[in-house]
Amino acid sequence: MNWYPGMTTGVSELDHQHRQIIEQFNNFYACMALGESQRRAEAGRILDFLQFYAQWHFQREEAYMDKYQCPAAAENRRAHAEFLTRFGELYEEWQTRGMDPTMVNDTFTVLMEWIMNHIQGVDTRLSQSVPPPRTATGA
């Protein structure tokens, strides 16, 4: 999966963070081709990263939505809370059970749906609230 301009939020910091999330999603997908022990180690590293990064990123994104009075701010907060709950369940399951094929599939599906539905469907609505960048007048 690749980030493309249609995924822009109008805030370069958030767009960069979304690229990082997509990169980790792609790394998670790629690690499925590794041997069992390598796959467990790499998938665990990625899940550790995403568990922290999602919370950190959501705080920043919500602050920008508030700053620019984005009409999607409340919907975004609810979606973030739901994602953190679902991803937290998967993360806890990975911690206790390990990375079995069902866990891999569930995690992959949750991440893919999040990127496709939330980033493209909710986060991009922020771009309508962000004022355009100022240009030099040459005066």
Buried (B, 14 or more C-beta within 10 A) or exposed (E): EEBEEEBBBBBEEBBEBBEBBBBBBEBBBEBBEEEEEEBBBBBBBBBEBBBEBBEEBBEEBBEBBEEBEBEBBEBBBEBBEEBBEBBEEBBEBBEEEEBEEEBBEBBBEBBBEBBEEBBEEBBBBBBEBBEEEEEEEEE
